[in-house]
């Protein structure tokens, strides 16, 4: 039976007509591919292409090449093991990065502590490992392509991230945007899944737009105390059995049914 939780303020589901296209993940105008000489890399048969594992260039704006030596660049990896482990761009001073559609994997800690990184574009069909962008504290804008899987805590500690555009068929893992406390708006496209506590403690988040069939797991927006509006496309068929628990932790909550 449908529940009605009335409190002081309202969280309203506004049903409107909205487009269902993915985010614009085209390369920024004028940003050329970095040469192969900017990277250390190797061919990995299991990944069907080149893995770059160390950035040696000096450019603060990086466009990952789609091919090196005629082979597709499919992975942004790491070097070392245990205490010697280091992601490709870990601790670097890059400010912008474009990741092309050829890349299918971004490794654990690949961009850890890139504190100057501000703008990030991720292409289509890529698996992003846990904590890949851990504590990229300068990051303000993220555009994620279609058919992307984000593991847990991918953007943990990105405290200045304000805007996220998520493409079609994207799986957002547990706590992927955990404690992104400057995040104010999120746009989510058709076929996407928000897992448990995907946006937990995003305390500045005020608006979420869902275009198309989006599934929302339990407590996906737990602790988002400023959240006031969720806009849902008329074409949405299902938003998950736990949709009305997405804002567990929000003090001012009211459920409205069409």
Helices and strands as residue ranges (DSSP letters): E 12-16, G 36-38, E 39-44, G 45-47, E 49-55, E 61-63, E 67-68, E 71-76, E 78-79, G 82-84, E 86-87, E 96-99, E 105-106, E 119-122, E 127-128, E 141-144, E 149-150, E 163-166, E 171-172, E 185-188, E 193-194, E 207-210, E 215-216, E 229-233, G 243-245
